[in-house]
Amino acid sequence: MLIAKLILLSLFATLYAKDYTIELKNQKSTINQKLAISEIEKLNSVEYKLVDPYSKKEVVYKGVLVKDFLKNFSKNATGLNLKAYDNYKVTISKELISSYDMMLAYSANGKMLELRDGGPLKVVFPYHKHQDIDKNKINAYWIWMIKEIEFIK
């Protein structure tokens, strides 16, 4: 009986564990590819503990630095166009990427980001590292529920 319950729990966890995929695009190509969040997790990760500007709560985000993401997937990109599930779009220039150690977060407080949490990916700015950040300007770049990343070349 215990073994049957463990098997059912394992099956349930497998059915509900989501490995979201992000669509990667290149401005100068019609070839797109899918990238699983589990592949992003394999990159060098960082954690930021900060107050989220929207929830106003302290959160520990885990993810990959945007500049490291670019190094791994498109070294020659001059920026990123990001698109969310609600069709909100943001363009992040290479200048902005190199000025701040912004993160593509896939986890918050030890849990993978689901759509209801603003996942599967969310851009996070390190306010705790840069007291000079103009939050009124930068908050527009906080994009969550990212479904598409286009490399600008």
matplotlib code that plots the C-alpha trace (Angstrom):
import matplotlib.pyplot as plt

x = [0.0, 2.8, 4.6, 1.4, 1.0, 4.6, 4.1, 1.0, 2.7, 5.6, 3.3, 1.4, 4.6, 5.7, 2.4, 2.5, 6.2, 6.5, 9.6, 8.5, 10.1, 11.1, 11.2, 14.5, 14.6, 17.2, 16.4, 18.3, 17.0, 13.7, 15.0, 13.6, 14.4, 12.9, 14.9, 13.8, 14.1, 16.0, 18.7, 19.0, 19.3, 22.5, 24.2, 26.1, 23.4, 23.2, 20.9, 19.6, 17.7, 15.8, 12.4, 10.4, 9.1, 5.6, 4.9, 6.7, 8.0, 11.5, 12.2, 15.3, 15.5, 17.7, 18.6, 21.3, 22.8, 21.5, 25.1, 26.0, 22.8, 24.0, 27.5, 26.0, 23.4, 24.3, 27.6, 27.2, 23.8, 23.5, 20.4, 17.3, 13.6, 11.6, 7.9, 5.6, 2.5, 0.3, 2.2, 4.0, 7.3, 10.6, 13.8, 17.0, 20.1, 23.6, 24.5, 21.8, 22.9, 26.5, 25.6, 23.7, 23.9, 20.3, 19.1, 16.7, 15.1, 13.5, 13.1, 11.8, 12.2, 13.4, 10.5, 10.5, 8.5, 5.1, 3.0, 0.9, 4.1, 5.3, 7.3, 8.7, 11.3, 11.4, 13.9, 15.2, 17.3, 19.8, 18.5, 20.5, 23.8, 23.1, 21.8, 22.0, 19.3, 16.5, 13.6, 11.0, 13.0, 14.1, 10.9, 9.5, 12.2, 10.9, 9.1, 7.7, 6.0, 8.6, 7.7, 10.0, 13.6, 14.8, 18.4, 19.1, 22.0]
y = [0.0, 2.4, 1.7, 2.3, 5.7, 6.6, 5.7, 7.8, 10.8, 10.5, 10.4, 13.4, 15.3, 14.5, 15.5, 18.9, 19.7, 22.0, 22.6, 25.6, 26.5, 29.9, 30.7, 32.0, 34.2, 35.9, 39.2, 38.2, 34.6, 32.8, 29.9, 29.8, 27.4, 26.3, 26.5, 24.7, 26.5, 23.4, 24.3, 27.8, 26.3, 24.6, 28.0, 29.7, 31.0, 33.9, 34.9, 38.3, 39.1, 42.3, 44.0, 43.3, 46.7, 45.3, 43.0, 45.2, 42.0, 40.8, 38.0, 35.8, 35.4, 32.8, 32.9, 33.7, 37.1, 38.4, 39.1, 35.4, 34.3, 36.3, 34.8, 31.3, 31.8, 34.9, 36.5, 39.0, 40.3, 44.0, 43.7, 41.7, 42.0, 40.3, 39.4, 38.2, 36.0, 39.1, 40.5, 43.2, 43.9, 45.3, 46.0, 45.9, 47.4, 46.0, 49.2, 48.6, 44.9, 45.9, 48.7, 46.5, 42.8, 42.2, 38.6, 36.3, 34.8, 31.3, 30.8, 32.9, 31.9, 28.4, 27.6, 27.5, 30.4, 29.3, 31.5, 32.5, 33.8, 35.8, 32.9, 31.0, 33.8, 37.3, 40.1, 41.3, 44.4, 44.4, 47.4, 46.2, 46.6, 50.0, 52.7, 55.0, 53.2, 55.5, 53.1, 55.1, 54.6, 51.0, 49.5, 49.6, 46.9, 44.5, 42.0, 38.8, 35.8, 35.9, 33.6, 34.9, 36.2, 37.7, 38.5, 41.9, 41.9]
z = [0.0, 0.9, -2.4, -4.4, -2.6, -3.4, -7.0, -7.2, -5.5, -7.9, -10.9, -9.6, -9.1, -12.6, -14.1, -12.4, -12.6, -15.6, -17.6, -19.5, -22.7, -24.1, -27.7, -28.9, -32.0, -34.0, -35.8, -38.9, -39.2, -39.6, -37.6, -34.1, -31.3, -28.0, -24.8, -21.7, -18.4, -17.2, -19.7, -18.3, -14.8, -15.9, -16.4, -13.6, -11.3, -8.9, -6.1, -5.3, -2.0, -2.5, -2.1, -5.3, -6.5, -7.3, -4.4, -2.0, -0.3, 0.3, -2.2, -2.9, -6.7, -8.4, -12.0, -14.6, -15.3, -18.6, -19.8, -19.1, -20.9, -23.9, -23.8, -23.9, -26.6, -28.7, -28.2, -31.0, -29.9, -29.2, -27.0, -26.4, -27.3, -24.6, -24.9, -22.2, -22.3, -22.0, -25.1, -23.0, -24.8, -23.6, -25.5, -23.4, -24.9, -24.5, -22.7, -20.1, -19.8, -19.2, -16.7, -14.3, -13.4, -14.2, -13.9, -15.7, -12.7, -12.8, -9.0, -6.1, -2.5, -3.5, -5.8, -9.5, -11.0, -12.4, -14.6, -11.6, -10.0, -13.0, -14.4, -16.1, -16.4, -15.0, -15.4, -12.0, -11.4, -8.5, -6.6, -3.6, -5.5, -7.2, -5.1, -8.1, -10.1, -11.1, -10.2, -12.1, -15.3, -14.6, -13.3, -16.9, -17.8, -15.1, -17.3, -16.2, -17.7, -20.5, -23.4, -26.1, -26.3, -29.5, -30.0, -31.6, -34.0]

ax = plt.figure().add_subplot(projection="3d")
ax.plot(x, y, z, "-o")
ax.set_aspect("equal")
plt.show()
